[in-house]
Amino acid sequence: MNLFIYQFLLPLLALSTFAFLVTAAILYYKEQKSNYEIAWVYQGNALLNLKRYEEALESYQKAIELNPQFELAWLYRGFALLNLERYSEALESYQKAIELNPQSEIAWVSRGAALLNLERYSEALESYQKAIDINPQSEIAWRNRGFALLNLEKYEEALMSSTNMESPQRF
């Protein structure tokens, strides 16, 4: 019985507690009538972690409606769309996040992921290179740059991409 509690009930309780706290935050921000677009993003993140992507997308959309200039809402909207395999829409969200913050490494990497899934490898390569220009130690940008090069059948460059990483950092 103890194994069941630790393996199944405690994680479920933790998720329930997290969902409760997110809901409480949303109610608080709604009453404050200020900056509660962040609460919608938090709710979306909780739903994203629960793999409830359509609901997460709705939460991010509400945050964007409240503040169309909120970069994180656009970025996370893209994550939800990517998980739903709606790559063109995800690309649009990442592009908007980049317009709002051109130095966002994660937005450039995510844009590259959407392009990679759309089989637009040259454009994906450009996105990963931009992320590397922002952070030369970005492991995910270097790795995905290599995937784009492989798909472009540039095997030597793909190999160099993986060996050029100097002390890569993870997100």
N, C-alpha and C positions, 0 to 999 in steps of 0.2 A: 504494500500500500504506500509506503514512504517513497519508493521509486516513482510511482504514479503521480504523487503529489509534486515531486521535484521536477519531473520531466514534462508534465502536462498541465497541472493546475496552477502552479506558480507562474509560468510564462503567460497563461491565459489571464490570470489575475493582474499581472503587470500590464498587459495590453489593455485590460478593462480600466485599470487605474489611469493609464496614460490617456485613454479616450475620454475619461471623465474629466481629467485636468484640462485637456484641450477644449472640451465643451464649456467648462467653467471659464476658461480664458476668453472664449468667444462671447459668452454672456457678459463678462466684465467689460470687455472692450465695446460691446454694443451699447451698454449703459453709459460708458464714458463718452461715446460719440466722437472719439478721436483715435486715429491710427489703428482702427481695428481691422484694416486689411491684413495686418500681420497675423491676426488671429485666424483669418481664413486660410492663410498660407500654412500656419501650424496645423490646422485641421486637415488640410490637403496632405501635408507630410505624414500625418498619422494614418490617413487613408491609403496613401501611397505605400507605406510600410506594411499595411495589411493587405496589399495587392488589390485594393478596391479602386482601380484606376479611373473608372468613369466618375465615381463620387469625388475622387481627388481632383479631377479635372474641373468639376463643378465648383469646388471650393476655390481653386486658383482663379477661375473665371470671375467669381464674386470679388476676389481681391483686386483683380484687374479693373473691374467695373468701378470700384471705389477709388482706385489710384492707377490709371493707365501708365504712369511713369515708374511703377514699382518693379524694378528689374528682377528681383527674386521670384515674384509671382510668374513672370514670363518664363524664367528659367525652369521653375518647377512644373509649370504647365507643359513645357517641352518634355520633361521627364515622363509625365503621365502619358502624353501622346506617344512618346517613343515606346513605352511599355504596351500601349494599345496597337502598336505597329502602324500608326498613322504618321508616317515619316515626313510627308510633305508639310503637314500641319505642325509637327514638331520643329521642322526646319524654320518655319515662319516665326515660331515662338523664340527660338534661339537667336534668330536674326534681330528680333525686336530687343531681346536682352542685350545683344551686342551694340545696337544703336544707342541704348541707354548707358552702357558701360563698355566701351571698346577695349578696355584692358582686362576684361573678365576671362581669365584662362579657361575656366570651366565652361563658359558659354561657347568659346571657340572649339574646345574639345567636343562638346555636345553637338555643336553644329556639324562637326566632322563625322560624328557617329550617325547622325541623320542622313548625311550625304553618302556615307559608306553603305548604309542600308538601302539607299536609293540607287546604288551602283554608279554614283557620280564620283568616281575615284579621284580624278584630278582636282576637283573642287574640295573634296575631303582632305586631300594632301595639303592644299593651301590653308585650310582651317587648322590642321594640326601644326603646320609650320608657324602660323600666327601664334598659336598657344605656346609653342617652343620659344618663339621670340619674346613672349611675355615672361615665361618661366623656363629657362633652358634645362632645368632639372625635373621637369614634369614627366614622370614615368609613363603615365597613360597617354600623353601626347606623343612621345617617342614610339611607344609600342603600337599605337593606332596608326601612326605615320608609316610604320613598317608594314602593317596590314594593307594600307592604301597602295603602297609601292608594290607589294606582292600582287595585288589585283591588277596593277598596271603592268605586270610582268617585268618590273625593274628589280630583279633579284639581287644584284650586287648592291644597289642603293638600299634595298630593304635590309640586307645584312649589315651594312654600315649604320643604318638607322638604329639597330639594336645595340651595336657596339659603341656608338657615339654617346650613349647616355653616361654622364658623369655624375655619380652620386644621386641617382634619381630619387625624387620624393613622391610619395603617394598622396592622393587627395585625402 
